[in-house]
Amino acid sequence: MSSQRKTVIALVLGAAALASPMLASAQQQDRGWYLGAGLGQMKAKGDCPSGFTCDFKDTKWKLFGGYRINRNFAAEAFYANWGEIKVSTGAVSATGKLESFGISGMGILPVGRQFELFGKLGLASTKQKVSASGPGVTISDRDSGSELLFGLGGSFNFSRNLGLRAEWERLNDSEVDVLSIGLQYKF
């Protein structure tokens, strides 16, 4: 083996030995627990019948937490109050409220040092409370079920621990779209 070849091999092995702790440290920083909260607007799909007044938009809020498995994947749990839908005509009115808790898996694509994009797919257990009232009559009902949740978003990390997160989410069966912005804290 030539002297140049031995020098190149020694340099490569030395660089790998020096890089190994740095890579382990970077991977360690990409892993860990996080918590967050978001606020936004919900919009339900649907048509307002003729002669009715409808409000299919409302403010929503969400609490979430998860574990970042590595640089590109995370598992997340959440609770969300999606808001309410109102429909009325004359003296008759109805209100539907939605809330969910669930889990989702996230695929994450880091873009630069502070920005990352993500996609999510999960399962939500959604409760719907419906009430209607008219002259001398009040009716209420509850329903619950599981449904698919998916979404896209991005986050900007101000520091290693604190980031701003914006996302769009869709509750598939409830036909609800949500835009929100929030803060997340990484431990």
C-alpha positions as CSV (number, residue, x, y, z in Angstrom):
1,M,0.0,0.0,0.0
2,S,1.4,3.4,-1.0
3,S,2.1,6.1,1.5
4,Q,-0.5,8.4,-0.1
5,R,-3.2,5.8,0.2
6,K,-2.3,5.2,3.9
7,T,-2.5,8.9,4.5
8,V,-5.9,9.2,2.8
9,I,-7.3,6.2,4.7
10,A,-6.0,7.7,8.0
11,L,-7.6,11.0,7.2
12,V,-11.0,9.4,6.3
13,L,-10.9,7.3,9.5
14,G,-9.9,10.3,11.6
15,A,-12.7,12.4,10.1
16,A,-15.2,9.6,10.7
17,A,-14.1,9.3,14.3
18,L,-14.4,13.1,14.8
19,A,-17.8,13.3,13.0
20,S,-19.3,10.4,14.9
21,P,-19.9,12.3,18.2
22,M,-21.1,15.3,16.3
23,L,-23.6,13.2,14.3
24,A,-24.8,11.5,17.5
25,S,-25.3,14.9,19.1
26,A,-27.2,16.2,16.1
27,Q,-29.4,13.1,16.1
28,Q,-30.0,13.5,19.9
29,Q,-31.1,17.1,19.3
30,D,-33.6,15.9,16.6
31,R,-35.2,13.5,19.1
32,G,-37.4,14.3,22.1
33,W,-40.7,15.4,23.6
34,Y,-42.7,18.5,22.6
35,L,-45.9,20.3,23.7
36,G,-47.9,23.0,22.0
37,A,-51.1,24.9,21.5
38,G,-52.8,26.4,18.5
39,L,-55.6,28.7,17.6
40,G,-57.3,29.1,14.3
41,Q,-60.5,29.0,12.2
42,M,-62.7,26.0,11.3
43,K,-64.9,25.9,8.2
44,A,-67.4,23.1,7.7
45,K,-68.4,22.1,4.2
46,G,-72.1,22.3,3.4
47,D,-74.8,24.3,1.7
48,C,-77.2,26.6,3.5
49,P,-80.8,25.7,2.6
50,S,-82.9,28.5,1.1
51,G,-84.6,30.6,3.7
52,F,-82.0,29.7,6.4
53,T,-79.2,31.7,7.9
54,C,-76.0,29.6,8.3
55,D,-72.7,30.1,10.0
56,F,-70.3,27.3,9.0
57,K,-67.1,29.0,10.5
58,D,-65.9,29.3,14.0
59,T,-62.7,29.8,16.1
60,K,-61.0,26.6,17.1
61,W,-58.2,25.7,19.6
62,K,-56.0,22.7,20.0
63,L,-53.5,21.3,22.5
64,F,-51.0,18.8,21.2
65,G,-47.9,16.9,22.3
66,G,-45.7,14.3,20.8
67,Y,-42.4,12.6,20.5
68,R,-39.9,13.4,17.7
69,I,-38.6,9.9,16.9
70,N,-35.8,11.2,14.6
71,R,-35.2,14.1,12.1
72,N,-38.0,13.0,9.8
73,F,-40.7,11.3,11.9
74,A,-42.8,12.2,15.0
75,A,-45.8,10.7,16.8
76,E,-48.4,13.1,18.1
77,A,-51.5,13.2,20.3
78,F,-54.0,16.0,20.4
79,Y,-57.2,17.4,21.9
80,A,-59.1,19.9,19.8
81,N,-62.3,22.0,20.2
82,W,-63.2,22.6,16.5
83,G,-65.9,25.1,17.3
84,E,-69.6,25.2,16.4
85,I,-71.9,25.4,13.4
86,K,-75.1,27.4,13.5
87,V,-78.2,27.2,11.4
88,S,-81.5,29.2,11.9
89,T,-84.7,30.2,10.3
90,G,-87.2,32.4,12.0
91,A,-87.7,31.2,15.6
92,V,-86.0,27.8,15.0
93,S,-82.3,27.5,15.5
94,A,-79.8,24.6,15.7
95,T,-76.1,24.4,16.8
96,G,-73.6,21.6,16.3
97,K,-70.4,21.5,18.3
98,L,-67.3,19.4,17.5
99,E,-64.4,18.2,19.6
100,S,-61.9,15.5,19.1
101,F,-58.9,13.7,20.6
102,G,-56.6,11.5,18.6
103,I,-53.2,10.5,17.4
104,S,-51.2,11.0,14.2
105,G,-48.0,10.2,12.6
106,M,-45.9,13.0,11.1
107,G,-43.5,13.0,8.2
108,I,-41.1,15.9,8.6
109,L,-38.8,17.5,5.9
110,P,-36.3,20.0,7.4
111,V,-35.6,22.9,5.1
112,G,-32.5,24.8,6.3
113,R,-31.6,25.2,9.9
114,Q,-34.8,26.8,11.2
115,F,-37.7,25.8,8.9
116,E,-39.4,22.5,8.4
117,L,-42.4,21.2,6.4
118,F,-44.6,18.3,7.6
119,G,-47.5,16.1,6.6
120,K,-49.7,14.2,9.0
121,L,-52.1,11.3,9.0
122,G,-54.0,10.1,12.0
123,L,-57.2,8.9,13.6
124,A,-59.5,11.2,15.6
125,S,-62.3,10.2,18.0
126,T,-64.8,13.0,17.4
127,K,-67.8,13.9,19.5
128,Q,-70.6,16.0,18.1
129,K,-73.2,17.7,20.2
130,V,-76.3,19.0,18.4
131,S,-79.1,21.1,19.9
132,A,-82.1,22.7,18.3
133,S,-84.8,24.9,19.7
134,G,-88.0,26.4,18.5
135,P,-91.2,27.8,20.1
136,G,-91.7,25.7,23.3
137,V,-89.3,22.8,22.1
138,T,-85.7,22.1,22.8
139,I,-84.0,19.0,21.4
140,S,-80.4,17.8,22.0
141,D,-78.4,14.8,20.8
142,R,-74.8,13.5,20.9
143,D,-72.9,11.4,18.5
144,S,-69.4,10.1,18.4
145,G,-67.2,8.1,16.1
146,S,-63.7,7.7,14.7
147,E,-62.5,9.4,11.5
148,L,-59.4,10.0,9.5
149,L,-57.5,13.2,10.0
150,F,-54.8,14.5,7.6
151,G,-53.0,17.7,7.2
152,L,-50.0,19.8,6.0
153,G,-48.0,22.4,7.7
154,G,-44.7,24.1,8.5
155,S,-42.8,25.3,11.5
156,F,-40.2,28.0,12.1
157,N,-37.9,27.4,15.0
158,F,-36.9,30.6,16.8
159,S,-34.5,28.5,19.0
160,R,-33.7,24.9,19.7
161,N,-36.7,24.8,22.0
162,L,-39.3,27.3,20.8
163,G,-41.1,27.3,17.4
164,L,-44.0,28.8,15.5
165,R,-46.3,26.2,13.7
166,A,-48.9,26.8,11.0
167,E,-51.0,24.0,9.6
168,W,-54.1,23.0,7.7
169,E,-56.0,19.9,8.9
170,R,-59.0,18.0,7.6
171,L,-61.5,15.9,9.5
172,N,-62.6,13.5,6.8
173,D,-66.0,12.3,7.9
174,S,-67.1,15.6,9.6
175,E,-66.0,17.5,6.5
176,V,-64.3,20.2,8.5
177,D,-61.2,22.1,7.3
178,V,-59.1,23.9,9.9
179,L,-56.3,26.6,9.5
180,S,-54.3,27.3,12.6
181,I,-51.2,28.9,14.0
182,G,-49.6,28.0,17.3
183,L,-46.5,27.7,19.4
184,Q,-44.6,24.5,20.3
185,Y,-42.0,23.9,22.9
186,K,-39.4,21.1,22.6
187,F,-37.9,19.6,25.7
